[in-house]
Amino acid sequence: MADLVIRLEELEITMFLGIHDFERARMQRVLVSAEITVTGTDWQAGRFFDYDRVAEFIRAFNGARIDTQEELVSRIHAFVHGLEGVAHAAISSKKPDVYPDAKAVGVVLRG
């Protein structure tokens, strides 16, 4: 059976994320995406990848305080890779409200 790729796109959370004073002073929107390659799924046999676990883990960062996007995506990536059947994951975050002349600033962790 072929690998399956699960995509969770731009789940929005609100948190303190950044090292600058203005980022520490108020929460900001963060958009998190995940592309997860899983093996061992077979919908005909009732074997699915439960992506609710990923969404719930990400949502738990609402209200949290983290210094960098690198730390945020690393923590999510480690969680995802600990799930059964995960062969590869790319986790990205972006902050859409940092620069008025840019759509967003973000990072991606693949592996």
Sine and cosine of phi, psi and omega as CSV:
sin_phi,cos_phi,sin_psi,cos_psi,sin_omega,cos_omega
0.00,0.00,0.58,-0.81,-0.01,-1.00
-0.97,0.26,0.39,-0.92,0.10,-1.00
-0.92,0.38,0.43,-0.90,0.03,-1.00
-0.90,-0.43,0.66,-0.75,0.05,-1.00
-0.93,-0.36,0.84,-0.54,0.03,-1.00
-0.98,-0.20,0.73,-0.68,0.04,-1.00
-0.85,-0.52,0.80,-0.60,0.14,-0.99
-0.89,-0.45,0.90,-0.44,-0.17,-0.99
-0.93,-0.37,0.83,-0.55,0.17,-0.99
0.79,0.62,0.79,0.61,0.16,-0.99
-0.93,0.36,0.83,-0.56,-0.10,-0.99
-1.00,-0.04,0.80,-0.60,0.13,-0.99
-0.81,-0.58,0.28,-0.96,0.03,-1.00
-0.82,-0.57,0.83,-0.56,-0.09,-1.00
-0.39,-0.92,0.15,-0.99,0.16,-0.99
-1.00,0.04,0.89,-0.45,-0.05,-1.00
-0.61,-0.79,0.95,-0.33,0.05,-1.00
0.55,-0.84,0.22,-0.98,-0.04,-1.00
-0.96,-0.27,-0.22,0.98,-0.02,-1.00
-0.99,0.16,0.46,-0.89,-0.04,-1.00
-0.82,0.58,-0.69,0.73,-0.03,-1.00
-0.91,0.40,-0.47,0.89,0.03,-1.00
-0.98,0.20,-0.46,0.89,0.02,-1.00
-0.99,0.12,-0.33,0.94,-0.09,-1.00
-0.99,0.15,-0.50,0.87,-0.02,-1.00
-0.55,-0.83,0.45,-0.89,0.02,-1.00
-0.95,0.32,0.40,-0.91,0.02,-1.00
-0.66,-0.75,0.33,-0.94,0.04,-1.00
-0.96,0.28,0.65,-0.76,0.09,-1.00
-0.72,-0.70,0.74,-0.68,0.03,-1.00
-0.96,-0.29,0.83,-0.55,-0.05,-1.00
-0.90,-0.43,0.73,-0.69,0.06,-1.00
-0.81,-0.58,0.47,-0.88,0.05,-1.00
-0.66,-0.75,0.71,-0.71,0.16,-0.99
-0.86,-0.52,0.91,-0.42,-0.18,-0.98
-0.85,-0.53,0.85,-0.52,0.08,-1.00
-1.00,-0.06,0.84,-0.54,-0.03,-1.00
-0.86,-0.52,0.49,-0.87,0.06,-1.00
-0.86,-0.50,0.30,-0.95,0.09,-1.00
0.99,0.14,0.12,0.99,0.04,-1.00
-1.00,0.07,0.51,-0.86,0.05,-1.00
-0.39,-0.92,0.99,-0.12,-0.07,-1.00
-0.86,0.50,-0.52,0.86,0.01,-1.00
-0.93,0.36,-0.47,0.88,0.02,-1.00
-0.99,-0.14,0.06,1.00,0.03,-1.00
0.98,0.20,0.35,0.94,0.03,-1.00
-0.98,-0.21,0.94,-0.34,-0.07,-1.00
-0.85,-0.52,0.34,-0.94,0.18,-0.98
-1.00,-0.09,0.84,-0.54,-0.05,-1.00
-1.00,0.06,1.00,-0.07,-0.03,-1.00
-0.97,0.24,-0.15,0.99,0.12,-0.99
-0.85,0.52,-0.59,0.81,0.01,-1.00
-0.88,0.48,-0.61,0.79,0.00,-1.00
-0.93,0.36,-0.74,0.67,0.00,-1.00
-0.87,0.49,-0.67,0.74,0.01,-1.00
-0.90,0.43,-0.65,0.76,0.02,-1.00
-0.89,0.46,-0.69,0.72,0.01,-1.00
-0.91,0.41,-0.71,0.70,0.00,-1.00
-0.86,0.51,-0.45,0.89,0.00,-1.00
-0.91,0.42,-0.23,0.97,0.05,-1.00
-0.99,0.15,-0.13,0.99,0.07,-1.00
-0.82,0.57,0.79,-0.61,0.01,-1.00
0.99,0.14,-0.10,0.99,-0.03,-1.00
-0.96,0.27,0.23,-0.97,0.06,-1.00
-0.82,-0.57,0.88,-0.47,0.03,-1.00
-0.70,-0.72,0.61,-0.79,-0.07,-1.00
-0.96,0.29,-0.61,0.79,-0.12,-0.99
-0.69,-0.73,0.42,-0.91,0.12,-0.99
-0.91,0.41,-0.52,0.85,0.02,-1.00
-0.87,0.50,-0.68,0.73,0.04,-1.00
-0.91,0.41,-0.68,0.73,0.00,-1.00
-0.85,0.53,-0.80,0.60,-0.05,-1.00
-0.92,0.38,-0.52,0.85,0.04,-1.00
-0.90,0.43,-0.67,0.74,0.01,-1.00
-0.92,0.40,-0.67,0.74,0.03,-1.00
-0.92,0.39,-0.68,0.73,0.00,-1.00
-0.86,0.51,-0.70,0.71,0.01,-1.00
-0.88,0.47,-0.67,0.75,0.04,-1.00
-0.88,0.47,-0.75,0.66,-0.04,-1.00
-0.87,0.48,-0.69,0.72,-0.02,-1.00
-0.92,0.39,-0.31,0.95,0.06,-1.00
-0.99,0.14,-0.13,0.99,-0.01,-1.00
-0.99,0.12,0.59,-0.81,-0.03,-1.00
-0.87,0.50,0.71,-0.70,0.08,-1.00
1.00,0.03,-0.09,1.00,-0.03,-1.00
-0.98,0.21,0.85,-0.53,0.02,-1.00
-0.98,-0.18,-0.49,0.87,-0.07,-1.00
-0.34,-0.94,0.51,-0.86,0.06,-1.00
-0.52,-0.85,0.59,-0.81,0.16,-0.99
-0.83,-0.56,0.86,-0.50,-0.01,-1.00
-0.90,-0.44,0.74,-0.67,0.02,-1.00
-0.75,-0.66,0.49,-0.87,0.14,-0.99
-0.74,-0.67,0.47,-0.89,0.11,-0.99
-0.50,-0.87,0.55,-0.83,0.02,-1.00
-0.95,-0.32,0.94,-0.35,-0.11,-0.99
-0.99,0.16,-0.15,0.99,-0.13,-0.99
-0.91,-0.42,0.32,0.95,-0.07,-1.00
-0.98,0.20,-0.78,0.63,-0.05,-1.00
-0.90,-0.44,0.74,-0.67,-0.01,-1.00
-0.93,0.36,-0.33,0.94,-0.04,-1.00
-0.96,-0.27,0.27,0.96,0.05,-1.00
-0.71,-0.70,0.57,-0.82,0.01,-1.00
-0.91,0.42,-0.62,0.78,0.00,-1.00
-0.11,-0.99,0.25,-0.97,0.16,-0.99
-0.77,-0.63,0.73,-0.69,-0.09,-1.00
-0.38,-0.93,-0.01,-1.00,0.02,-1.00
-0.69,-0.73,0.37,-0.93,0.05,-1.00
-0.75,-0.67,0.69,-0.72,0.12,-0.99
-0.87,-0.49,0.85,-0.53,-0.02,-1.00
-0.88,-0.47,0.54,-0.84,0.11,-0.99
0.48,-0.88,0.00,0.00,0.00,0.00
